[in-house]
Amino acid sequence: MTALTLEDARKGLASQPFSVLLGARVASFGDGAAALELDIREDLLQQNGFVHGGVLAYAADNAITFAAGTTLGPAVLTGGFSINYLRPAQGIRLVAKAQVLHNGRRQATCRCDLYVVGQDGTMTLSAAAQGSVVTRNRPAPDSRGE
């Protein structure tokens, strides 16, 4: 498998209409980790003025999948994830930082921490997620023919 680059990741994200709608960006990509960012806009807030939980979940899902893609390749899908909302997200930018915790031939387990960046540049942890990502490619048979 050829190693994917940051530019490959950015092209992949740009091919997702929903990600384009949200204005998401790949900030970093490689070595078992990825970070996505998006500017917090009024239309991404819920009724109390906090970033909507669905936006946080989207960012976690995509960051987890991109992190896994650094080890499994581009043909990956989220197998599932859970998210814990730790404090209301308020700020100017959302940053989702994901890393691979364990990697197998067909699946990776990843963690994602979601931060909001305030006007003064401080980063506050707002949510944490963990998930699994599976490859759509079939692995080569091992020495036992499996």
HELIX and SHEET records of a PDB file:
HELIX    1   1 LEU A    6  ALA A   14  1                                   9    
HELIX    2   2 PRO A   17  LEU A   22  1                                   6    
HELIX    3   3 GLU A   42  LEU A   44  5                                   3    
HELIX    4   4 GLY A   53  LEU A   72  1                                  20    
SHEET    1   A 6 ARG A  25  GLY A  30  0                                        
SHEET    2   A 6 ALA A  33  ASP A  39 -1                                        
SHEET    3   A 6 ARG A  93  ASN A 103 -1                                        
SHEET    4   A 6 GLN A 107  VAL A 117 -1                                        
SHEET    5   A 6 MET A 123  THR A 135 -1                                        
SHEET    6   A 6 VAL A  76  TYR A  85 -1                                        
END                                                                             
